[in-house]
Amino acid sequence: MYIDGLQSNSQTQNLSVTLGVSAASGAAPALSAAALKKAVTVNRVYARMIGWRNYTSQIAVRLGITTKNPDVWSFVQALANWQARNMMKSPDGILGPEWYDLLTRNRRA
């Protein structure tokens, strides 16, 4: 699972590195350490409250995550990149009430 069971590396250095996330044009700028921490915290709440944690595998595929167990920072940055490519909102890496759009929207390169 990518949020509740995500590997939460306590080290926050090199957070802009998104290993296991396929590169794409239109990617969001690397989120700051503070923005990443906020997104992880909010996503953990939304995953339970809204119910998207049951769809994390499908979400990961749509985000272009290629590693089996990405860390939380890579998940959040991949989400911000997807938001930037799909012009959903400012790319903040937070998956809120619009989460279903991520699964149903036509994929953009």
DAGI-V684620 format. One record per residue. N is the residue number from 1. RES is the residue in one small letter. PHI is phi in whole degrees, 0 to 359 (NA if undefined). PSI is psi in degrees with one decimal (999 if undefined). Layout:
N|RES|PHI|PSI, N|RES|PHI|PSI
This chain:
1|m|NA|144.5, 2|y|266|-10.4, 3|i|240|-63.3, 4|d|295|-41.3, 5|g|257|11.7, 6|l|297|143.4, 7|q|291|113.0, 8|s|260|93.3, 9|n|289|123.7, 10|s|291|-19.1, 11|q|278|129.4, 12|t|254|10.8, 13|q|283|151.4, 14|n|58|36.0, 15|l|291|-19.4, 16|s|283|-8.7, 17|v|281|125.2, 18|t|244|72.0, 19|l|297|138.6, 20|g|83|5.2, 21|v|249|123.4, 22|s|292|137.2, 23|a|287|145.8, 24|a|210|151.4, 25|s|291|151.5, 26|g|81|15.5, 27|a|291|149.0, 28|a|289|152.1, 29|p|299|153.7, 30|a|302|132.4, 31|l|288|147.9, 32|s|290|164.2, 33|a|301|-40.3, 34|a|294|-41.3, 35|a|293|-38.6, 36|l|297|-45.7, 37|k|298|-42.5, 38|k|297|-45.6, 39|a|298|-41.6, 40|v|298|-45.6, 41|t|297|-48.9, 42|v|294|-41.0, 43|n|298|-36.9, 44|r|298|-38.8, 45|v|291|-50.1, 46|y|298|-37.9, 47|a|303|-39.9, 48|r|279|-46.7, 49|m|295|-47.1, 50|i|272|-27.9, 51|g|100|12.6, 52|w|282|-9.1, 53|r|297|-22.8, 54|n|287|-10.3, 55|y|242|19.8, 56|t|298|-32.9, 57|s|295|-45.5, 58|q|294|-39.4, 59|i|297|-44.5, 60|a|301|-43.0, 61|v|299|-45.7, 62|r|295|-28.5, 63|l|279|-11.3, 64|g|86|19.1, 65|i|285|127.4, 66|t|251|-12.0, 67|t|272|154.1, 68|k|290|-42.3, 69|n|231|77.4, 70|p|290|155.7, 71|d|280|167.4, 72|v|300|-34.1, 73|w|292|-41.3, 74|s|295|-39.5, 75|f|299|-47.2, 76|v|295|-43.7, 77|q|293|-38.6, 78|a|298|-39.0, 79|l|295|-43.1, 80|a|298|-39.7, 81|n|297|-43.5, 82|w|297|-43.1, 83|q|300|-41.4, 84|a|294|-45.0, 85|r|296|-33.2, 86|n|258|5.9, 87|m|50|41.4, 88|m|283|-42.9, 89|k|190|-175.9, 90|s|299|132.4, 91|p|289|95.4, 92|d|248|-4.5, 93|g|76|12.2, 94|i|258|128.1, 95|l|255|96.2, 96|g|259|-142.4, 97|p|301|-19.5, 98|e|275|11.0, 99|w|304|-34.3, 100|y|293|-29.6, 101|d|302|-34.4, 102|l|299|-36.8, 103|l|277|-27.5, 104|t|257|-20.1, 105|r|293|142.8, 106|n|301|137.6, 107|r|289|134.1, 108|r|250|146.8, 109|a|297|999
